[in-house]
Amino acid sequence: MTNKINEIVKTLDLLPHPEGGFYKETYRSSGIINPADLPDTITEERNYSTCIYFLLTSENFSAFHKINQDEIWHHYKGGRLTLHMISPEGVYSFVHIGKFISDGEVPQFVVPAGYYFAAEIPEKDSYALCGCTVSPGFDFRDFSMPTRDNMLKLYPEHQDIIARLSR
């Protein structure tokens, strides 16, 4: 990693994330949502909301995974991040998250609950520092990261992107 990336990791006290990249939880609401008021995909209470820093470099990628909640991405610093998504129906799409709106980037984007998604930094020797807000609050019980073989069984029509962004 470059000195700039090392400095961000150290300053923000980021840790390696299981899907790739680095993260740190920065907010977890004290309020709790009762399971009866949550979607069927969530069976236990959850905080109202959670937020993390998420740092991804061009040397790594965030592997395809999904959660049971909407996830809002916010771009803070660095280059473009490409977010790849596959809907529950198997429709592939992508979005560029970044600061150059005139180049088609968006500074904020919502990944709908239940979508598989992965992220990468397309520019060599680059990084993106983002924030991810989840509501109802994130819990690893809501996280699923299938193997490459399992993803290919689910969505064989997307084998190229799955082979590149899964483990």
C-alpha positions as CSV (number, residue, x, y, z in Angstrom):
1,M,0.0,0.0,0.0
2,T,1.1,3.5,-0.6
3,N,2.0,5.9,2.2
4,K,-1.3,7.8,1.7
5,I,-3.4,4.7,2.0
6,N,-1.4,3.5,5.1
7,E,-1.9,6.9,6.7
8,I,-5.7,6.7,6.1
9,V,-5.8,3.2,7.6
10,K,-3.8,4.2,10.6
11,T,-5.5,7.6,11.2
12,L,-9.0,6.2,11.0
13,D,-8.1,2.9,12.8
14,L,-9.4,0.8,10.0
15,L,-9.4,-3.0,10.0
16,P,-9.5,-5.6,7.2
17,H,-13.0,-6.4,6.1
18,P,-14.1,-10.0,5.3
19,E,-15.3,-9.0,1.8
20,G,-12.1,-7.1,1.0
21,G,-10.8,-3.6,1.8
22,F,-10.8,-1.9,5.2
23,Y,-13.5,-0.6,7.6
24,K,-14.4,0.8,10.9
25,E,-17.9,1.2,12.4
26,T,-18.4,4.8,13.3
27,Y,-22.0,4.9,14.4
28,R,-24.6,2.5,15.8
29,S,-27.8,4.1,17.0
30,S,-28.9,3.4,20.5
31,G,-32.5,3.0,19.3
32,I,-33.7,-0.6,18.7
33,I,-36.3,-1.8,16.2
34,N,-38.6,-4.6,17.4
35,P,-38.5,-7.8,15.2
36,A,-42.3,-7.5,14.6
37,D,-41.6,-4.2,12.8
38,L,-38.9,-5.6,10.6
39,P,-39.1,-7.4,7.2
40,D,-39.3,-11.2,7.3
41,T,-35.7,-11.5,6.3
42,I,-34.7,-10.1,9.7
43,T,-35.9,-12.2,12.7
44,E,-34.2,-10.4,15.6
45,E,-34.1,-6.8,16.8
46,R,-31.8,-4.4,15.1
47,N,-30.5,-0.9,15.7
48,Y,-32.2,1.9,13.8
49,S,-29.0,2.5,11.8
50,T,-25.3,1.9,11.5
51,C,-22.5,3.5,9.6
52,I,-18.9,2.6,8.7
53,Y,-15.9,4.0,6.9
54,F,-14.9,1.7,4.0
55,L,-11.6,2.0,2.2
56,L,-11.0,0.1,-1.0
57,T,-7.8,0.1,-3.1
58,S,-7.1,-0.9,-6.7
59,E,-5.0,-3.7,-5.3
60,N,-8.1,-5.4,-3.9
61,F,-11.8,-5.7,-4.4
62,S,-14.9,-6.1,-2.3
63,A,-16.3,-9.6,-3.2
64,F,-19.9,-10.2,-4.1
65,H,-22.0,-10.4,-1.0
66,K,-25.5,-9.3,0.1
67,I,-27.2,-8.0,3.2
68,N,-30.9,-7.9,4.2
69,Q,-31.1,-4.1,4.4
70,D,-30.6,-1.2,2.0
71,E,-27.0,0.1,2.1
72,I,-26.2,3.8,1.3
73,W,-22.8,4.5,-0.1
74,H,-21.2,7.9,0.3
75,H,-18.0,9.0,-1.5
76,Y,-15.5,10.9,0.7
77,K,-12.0,10.9,-0.8
78,G,-10.0,9.3,-3.6
79,G,-10.9,8.0,-7.0
80,R,-13.9,6.4,-8.6
81,L,-15.4,3.2,-7.1
82,T,-17.4,0.9,-9.4
83,L,-20.2,-0.9,-7.6
84,H,-21.5,-4.0,-9.4
85,M,-25.0,-5.4,-8.5
86,I,-27.1,-8.4,-9.4
87,S,-30.7,-8.2,-8.4
88,P,-32.6,-11.2,-6.9
89,E,-34.1,-11.6,-10.4
90,G,-30.6,-11.9,-11.9
91,V,-30.4,-8.4,-13.6
92,Y,-26.8,-7.0,-13.6
93,S,-26.1,-3.3,-13.3
94,F,-23.3,-1.0,-12.1
95,V,-22.8,2.5,-10.9
96,H,-19.7,4.7,-10.6
97,I,-19.4,6.4,-7.2
98,G,-17.2,9.4,-7.0
99,K,-16.9,13.2,-6.9
100,F,-16.9,13.9,-10.7
101,I,-20.7,14.3,-11.3
102,S,-20.1,15.7,-14.8
103,D,-18.3,12.4,-15.7
104,G,-21.3,10.3,-14.7
105,E,-20.2,9.6,-11.1
106,V,-22.6,9.9,-8.2
107,P,-21.5,10.9,-4.7
108,Q,-24.1,8.8,-3.1
109,F,-26.0,5.6,-4.0
110,V,-28.4,3.1,-2.4
111,V,-27.9,-0.6,-3.0
112,P,-31.3,-2.2,-2.4
113,A,-31.8,-4.9,0.2
114,G,-31.2,-8.4,-1.1
115,Y,-29.0,-7.5,-4.1
116,Y,-25.6,-9.1,-4.4
117,F,-23.0,-6.4,-4.8
118,A,-19.2,-6.1,-5.3
119,A,-16.9,-3.1,-5.6
120,E,-13.6,-2.3,-7.3
121,I,-11.4,0.6,-8.0
122,P,-10.9,0.7,-11.8
123,E,-7.9,3.1,-11.8
124,K,-4.5,1.6,-11.1
125,D,-2.7,2.8,-8.0
126,S,-5.8,4.4,-6.6
127,Y,-8.3,4.1,-3.7
128,A,-11.7,5.3,-2.6
129,L,-12.7,6.2,1.0
130,C,-16.4,5.8,1.3
131,G,-19.0,5.6,4.1
132,C,-21.7,3.0,4.2
133,T,-24.9,3.6,6.1
134,V,-27.3,0.6,6.7
135,S,-30.9,0.8,8.0
136,P,-32.1,-1.1,9.8
137,G,-28.7,-1.4,11.4
138,F,-26.1,-3.8,10.0
139,D,-25.5,-7.1,11.8
140,F,-23.2,-9.9,10.5
141,R,-26.3,-12.3,10.8
142,D,-27.6,-10.4,7.8
143,F,-24.4,-10.8,5.7
144,S,-23.9,-13.5,3.1
145,M,-20.8,-13.9,0.9
146,P,-21.2,-17.0,-1.3
147,T,-18.2,-18.7,-2.9
148,R,-17.4,-18.1,-6.5
149,D,-18.9,-21.6,-7.4
150,N,-22.2,-20.8,-5.5
151,M,-22.5,-17.4,-7.2
152,L,-21.9,-19.0,-10.6
153,K,-24.6,-21.6,-9.9
154,L,-27.1,-18.8,-9.1
155,Y,-26.2,-16.5,-12.0
156,P,-24.2,-18.4,-14.7
157,E,-25.1,-15.6,-17.2
158,H,-22.8,-13.3,-15.3
159,Q,-19.8,-15.6,-15.2
160,D,-17.2,-13.0,-16.3
161,I,-17.9,-10.4,-13.5
162,I,-18.5,-13.1,-10.9
163,A,-15.2,-14.8,-11.7
164,R,-13.4,-11.5,-11.4
165,L,-15.1,-10.3,-8.2
166,S,-15.7,-13.3,-6.0
167,R,-13.5,-15.7,-3.9
